[in-house]
């Protein structure tokens, strides 16, 4: 196979993989009613003049399916961590016992579950658009190569390969979304 074709297929595949990775990262931050320490990823706390993620200054564990426990490495940080969680978009009031902070994950209402599924689907559509764009760019490049002298059969084969790759990643997006939707809708 022509090196330029393989290069363009590789670029398209990298772009498609990146779309899947971005989708998976976005879905991790959608709370599904279960305790997941990743919901704290975006929460930052002031630590000796710099703003750092909570995970950099405390142990974060999930003792059970509905609780996140945060054990600061330095006791004096407990108030700062509590304040950072309150001021964040986590939407859960921390319970501070002086030793550690607990976040009790409330069960989701049916309406909230539907909102979260809708949010997940929007993220999925963004990923689909990225995969389609990667395929479109690869096919446009192959058509240009055919104009520049590449045999037409080779160009068509490359387009077919790009389409197969597109189909594979679209199915992967559907699978990832199905798992997340099931997780959100499971009471």
N, C-alpha and C positions, 0 to 999 in steps of 0.2 A: 504494500500500500504506500502511496505517495506520502512522504514525510510531512508535507504541509497539511494534508488532509488529516493525518494522525494527530498532528499538533493541534489543529482546530477542534477535533473531536475531544482531545484531552482538556482543552480550555473550556469547552462546553460542559464536559463532565465535572470539572472542578467547580464551575459555577453552579451546577445542579446540586452537587454535594454540599456546597456552601449554603444553598437555599434550604436544604433539609436540616443542616446543622442549626441554622438560624431559627427555623421552625421549632425544632426540639428545645432549643434554649428558651424561646418565647413561651412555649407550652409549660415548661417546668415552673415558670413564675405565675401561672394561673392556678390559684388555690382550688383544690378539689375536695375540701372538707377533711382532708387527712393532714396530719402534721408532716411538713416537709421543710427542713432547715433552709432550703434554697429560697424560700420566700423572704428571707432576711438578707439575701445577697446585695440588694440595693441600699440597705440601711447602713449609714456611715456614722461613726462616733468620733468625737474629738479626742485624740490621744497625743499628749505632749506637743500640741501645736499643729498636728497634721490630722487630716480626716481619713480614717481607715475603715474597712468593713468590720463588722462585729466579729466575724470569724478570726480576725487578726489579733483580737484582744480577749477572746473568751472561747471556752468549749461549748459547742452547740450540739445538743443531743435530742433524741425523741424517745423518751422513756415509754410512751405508749402512742397509740394511733391518733390521739387527740391533743397531745401536749408536746410543746417544744421547751426544753430547759436550756437556759443560758447561764453558764458558770464563768464569771469574769476571772481572769488570771490575777487581777489586782482588785481588792475589795472596794477601793475608792472609785472604781469605774462604774459601779452598779447604777448609780444615779444618772450618769451620762448615757449609759446604754438604755436605761429605762426611758429617758427623755428622747433619745434618738428614735426609739420604737414608736413612742406616742406621736412624734412629729412626722413620722414616715407615712407612706400610703399602705402599710400592712393592714391597718384597720382592726387591730386586735389590741385590747388594753392589757398591758403587762401586769403581772402579779409579782411584786418584789417582797421577798421575805427577809431581806438584809443579807442573805448568803448567795442567793441565786434568783434569777428571774424566770418565771414560768409564763408561757403563752398558751392559754386554753383555746384550741381551735373550735369555734362554734360550728354546729351542724349547719349545712347550707339549706336555705329555703328553696322550694321548687322554682320560684321566680328567679332567684339568684343563680341556680343551676342552669336555667335556660339562658341567662345573660352570659354566663361563663362559656357555655357551648357556642353561643353566637361569637364571642370574642375568639375562641379557638378556631372557629371556621374562618373568621376574617384573617387570622394569622396564616391559616392553610391556603387561603386564596392568594395572599401575598407570595407565598412560596410557589404556588402554581404559576403565577405571573412570571416570577424569576426563572423558573424552569422553561416556560414557553419562550421567554426572551433569549435564553441561552441557545435553544434549538433554532430560533429564528435567525440569530446572528451567525450560527454555524452554517445554516443552509444558504444564507445570503453570501457568505464567503465562498462556499462551494460553487454557487452559480457564477460568481466573479471569476473563479479559477477556470471554469469551463469556458467562459468568454475569452480568457487569456490563453487557451490552448489545451486545457486538460480534456482528455477524452470524455464525451458525454456520459458513457456508461459508468465510468469511474465516479463522475460527479453524482449520478443518480444513486449509485451504491453508497456513497458517503452520506447523501441525504437520508437514505433508508436507515443507515446506522445511527444517524442523529435522531431520527424518529423513534427507533427502538429504545435508545437511551432515554429519550423524553418519556416514553410510555412507562419504562421501568421506574423512573423517579416520580412520575405522577401516581403510580400505584403505591409507592413508598409513602408519599404524602397522605394518601387515603388511609393507609394502614396506621400511620402515626396518629392521624386525627381520630380514627375509630377507637384506638386504645385510650386516648385522652377523653373523648366523649363518654366512653364507658366508665372511666374513672370518675368523671364529674357527675354522671347520672346515677352511679351506684350509691344507694343511701346507706 
